[in-house]
């Protein structure tokens, strides 16, 4: 049967719009226009799948520690900008006329399109004109989907990095396994960024750990960062070169 999802807009205590997306089964996600950041992702049983720190500050200009911060146009300290870039500390807008995305099946899906453009102050720090479009959706099955598109709106090429810095809520760090990293080099941030090579077929966590996995392929960097304490954080970064359209 053809059921549509629900989109509700409200304001937080700081006057910033938040969007609640809910599918027909009751699974939901909550997105703030501050940082374009997903703050919550719940199953149809009400289980929260994302972690937010008890020390998180939900007021500009502080980035929110938890949910899914967006790192753009720089990941970490790999450049001249502030740590993880400025997108997570900017107020986005709802994109009322986004270009189409494929697939275009809206059956049971609830979604919102967000847009970020650089301010004059942003251009002083990072002199590149862009449009960052983000679609956040909760599917009929309760899956969270995020699609980012960065458009270069002038003729000057630029490089950038982007990451979904996802904080997953977990009950037992000893039960977490990350697969697919065998033979990748990584920098261990708890050992002064010493380089190691991953040997196992699955990465498990028995103590605090913080490192960056990556492999250089031609002109692209694929990086996976993981951090563990009593919660686990994982993200993927792909550094690209943007070309004018």
C-alpha positions as CSV (number, residue, x, y, z in Angstrom):
1,X,0.0,0.0,0.0
2,X,1.1,3.5,-0.7
3,X,1.7,5.4,2.6
4,X,3.6,8.6,2.9
5,X,5.9,9.7,5.7
6,X,5.5,12.7,8.0
7,X,7.5,15.9,8.1
8,X,7.1,18.2,11.1
9,X,9.0,21.5,11.7
10,X,9.5,23.0,15.1
11,X,12.0,25.3,16.9
12,X,14.4,24.4,19.6
13,X,15.0,26.5,22.8
14,X,17.5,28.6,20.8
15,X,15.0,29.4,18.1
16,X,16.6,27.2,15.5
17,X,14.3,25.1,13.3
18,X,14.4,21.3,13.7
19,X,12.7,18.9,11.3
20,X,11.2,15.6,12.5
21,X,10.9,12.9,9.8
22,X,8.8,9.9,10.6
23,X,7.8,6.9,8.5
24,X,4.4,5.2,8.7
25,X,5.8,2.5,11.1
26,X,7.0,5.1,13.6
27,X,10.7,5.1,12.9
28,X,12.0,8.7,13.0
29,X,15.0,11.0,12.6
30,X,15.4,14.6,13.9
31,X,17.5,17.1,12.0
32,X,18.6,20.6,13.1
33,X,19.2,23.4,10.7
34,X,22.2,24.3,12.9
35,X,25.0,22.4,11.1
36,X,22.5,20.4,9.0
37,X,23.0,17.9,11.8
38,X,21.0,14.7,12.4
39,X,20.5,14.6,16.2
40,X,18.4,11.5,16.6
41,X,17.5,8.3,14.7
42,X,15.0,6.0,16.4
43,X,13.6,2.6,15.4
44,X,9.8,2.0,15.3
45,X,10.3,0.5,18.8
46,X,11.6,3.9,20.0
47,X,15.3,2.7,20.4
48,X,17.8,5.5,19.9
49,X,20.6,4.5,17.6
50,X,22.7,7.6,17.8
51,X,24.8,8.8,20.8
52,X,24.8,12.4,22.1
53,X,27.2,13.4,24.8
54,X,25.8,14.6,28.1
55,X,28.1,17.5,27.8
56,X,26.8,18.5,24.4
57,X,26.1,22.3,23.9
58,X,23.1,23.0,21.7
59,X,23.9,26.6,21.1
60,X,25.8,28.4,18.4
61,X,28.7,28.8,17.9
62,X,29.5,25.5,19.6
63,X,29.4,22.4,17.5
64,X,27.0,19.7,18.9
65,X,28.9,16.6,20.1
66,X,26.8,13.7,19.0
67,X,24.4,12.6,16.3
68,X,26.0,13.1,12.9
69,X,28.1,16.3,12.5
70,X,29.0,17.2,9.0
71,X,32.7,17.9,8.4
72,X,33.1,20.2,5.5
73,X,35.1,21.6,3.7
74,X,37.9,20.1,5.8
75,X,38.2,16.9,7.8
76,X,40.1,17.1,11.1
77,X,43.2,19.3,11.0
78,X,44.2,18.3,7.5
79,X,44.3,21.9,6.2
80,X,44.3,25.5,7.2
81,X,40.7,25.8,8.4
82,X,39.4,25.1,11.9
83,X,39.0,21.5,13.0
84,X,36.5,19.7,10.8
85,X,35.6,22.8,8.9
86,X,32.8,25.3,9.3
87,X,29.7,23.6,7.9
88,X,28.8,22.1,11.3
89,X,28.6,25.5,12.9
90,X,26.5,27.2,10.2
91,X,22.7,27.6,10.1
92,X,21.4,25.9,7.0
93,X,18.1,26.5,5.2
94,X,15.4,24.2,3.9
95,X,15.8,23.8,0.1
96,X,12.3,24.2,-1.3
97,X,13.3,23.5,-4.9
98,X,16.0,20.9,-4.9
99,X,17.2,19.2,-8.1
100,X,15.8,15.6,-8.5
101,X,17.5,12.7,-6.9
102,X,17.4,9.1,-8.2
103,X,15.7,6.9,-7.2
104,X,12.6,9.1,-6.8
105,X,10.4,6.6,-5.0
106,X,8.6,8.4,-2.1
107,X,6.5,5.4,-1.0
108,X,6.7,5.4,2.8
109,X,9.7,7.7,2.8
110,X,10.0,10.9,4.7
111,X,12.7,13.3,3.7
112,X,13.9,16.9,3.8
113,X,16.4,18.8,1.6
114,X,18.8,21.3,3.2
115,X,21.1,23.9,1.6
116,X,24.2,25.7,2.7
117,X,25.9,28.6,0.8
118,X,29.0,30.4,2.0
119,X,28.8,33.7,3.7
120,X,31.1,36.6,3.1
121,X,33.0,35.7,6.2
122,X,33.3,32.1,5.0
123,X,34.7,33.3,1.7
124,X,37.4,35.2,3.5
125,X,38.5,32.0,5.2
126,X,38.0,29.7,2.3
127,X,37.6,31.6,-1.0
128,X,35.5,29.1,-3.0
129,X,31.9,29.5,-4.0
130,X,29.8,26.4,-3.5
131,X,26.3,25.1,-2.9
132,X,26.1,22.2,-0.4
133,X,22.8,20.3,-0.8
134,X,21.9,17.6,1.7
135,X,19.0,15.2,1.6
136,X,18.1,13.4,4.9
137,X,15.5,10.6,4.7
138,X,13.9,7.9,6.8
139,X,12.9,5.1,4.6
140,X,9.8,2.8,4.8
141,X,12.1,0.2,6.4
142,X,13.4,2.6,9.0
143,X,16.8,3.1,7.5
144,X,18.5,6.5,7.7
145,X,19.7,7.8,4.3
146,X,21.9,10.9,3.7
147,X,22.9,12.2,0.3
148,X,25.3,15.1,-0.1
149,X,26.0,17.1,-3.3
150,X,28.5,19.9,-3.5
151,X,28.4,22.1,-6.5
152,X,31.2,24.5,-7.6
153,X,29.3,27.6,-8.8
154,X,32.3,29.3,-10.5
155,X,35.0,28.2,-12.8
156,X,37.8,27.8,-10.3
157,X,38.5,24.2,-9.2
158,X,38.9,23.4,-5.5
159,X,39.6,20.5,-3.3
160,X,37.7,19.6,-0.2
161,X,36.9,16.8,2.2
162,X,33.6,15.8,3.6
163,X,32.6,13.4,6.4
164,X,29.5,12.2,8.3
165,X,31.1,12.0,11.8
166,X,28.5,9.5,13.0
167,X,28.2,8.8,16.8
168,X,26.6,5.4,17.2
169,X,25.0,4.5,20.5
170,X,26.1,1.0,21.6
171,X,25.4,-1.1,24.7
172,X,28.7,-3.0,24.9
173,X,31.9,-1.9,23.1
174,X,33.2,-5.5,23.3
175,X,30.5,-6.6,20.9
176,X,31.4,-4.1,18.2
177,X,33.2,-5.4,15.1
178,X,34.4,-3.3,12.1
179,X,35.3,-5.4,9.0
180,X,36.9,-4.5,5.7
181,X,40.0,-2.7,7.0
182,X,42.6,-5.6,6.6
183,X,45.9,-4.4,5.1
184,X,45.0,-0.7,5.4
185,X,47.5,1.7,7.0
186,X,46.3,3.8,9.9
187,X,47.6,6.6,12.2
188,X,47.0,5.9,15.9
189,X,46.2,9.3,17.5
190,X,46.8,7.8,20.9
191,X,50.4,7.0,19.9
192,X,51.3,10.4,18.5
193,X,49.9,9.5,15.1
194,X,52.3,6.6,14.6
195,X,51.6,4.6,11.4
196,X,50.5,1.0,11.7
197,X,49.1,-1.6,9.2
198,X,45.9,-3.4,10.1
199,X,46.4,-7.1,10.1
200,X,43.1,-8.6,11.3
201,X,40.0,-9.4,9.3
202,X,37.9,-7.5,11.9
203,X,38.7,-4.7,14.2
204,X,37.4,-5.1,17.8
205,X,37.7,-2.7,20.8
206,X,38.9,-3.8,24.2
207,X,40.1,-0.3,25.3
208,X,40.1,3.3,24.3
209,X,41.2,3.6,20.7
210,X,41.4,6.5,18.2
211,X,42.9,6.1,14.8
212,X,42.5,6.9,11.1
213,X,42.5,4.2,8.4
214,X,43.3,5.2,4.8
215,X,44.6,4.1,1.5
216,X,45.7,6.4,-1.2
217,X,44.2,5.6,-4.6
218,X,45.3,7.8,-7.5
219,X,43.9,11.3,-6.6
220,X,41.5,10.2,-3.9
221,X,41.8,9.6,-0.2
222,X,39.5,7.1,1.4
223,X,39.7,7.5,5.2
224,X,37.8,5.7,8.0
225,X,38.2,7.1,11.5
226,X,37.0,5.3,14.6
227,X,37.0,6.3,18.2
228,X,36.0,4.2,21.1
229,X,35.3,4.7,24.8
230,X,32.0,3.4,26.1
231,X,30.6,4.6,22.7
232,X,31.8,4.1,19.2
233,X,32.2,6.7,16.5
234,X,32.8,5.9,12.8
235,X,33.1,7.9,9.7
236,X,34.1,7.8,6.1
237,X,35.9,10.6,4.3
238,X,36.4,11.0,0.5
239,X,38.5,13.8,-0.7
240,X,37.6,15.0,-4.1
241,X,38.4,17.7,-6.6
242,X,35.4,19.8,-7.6
243,X,35.0,21.0,-11.2
244,X,32.9,23.8,-12.4
245,X,29.7,22.8,-14.2
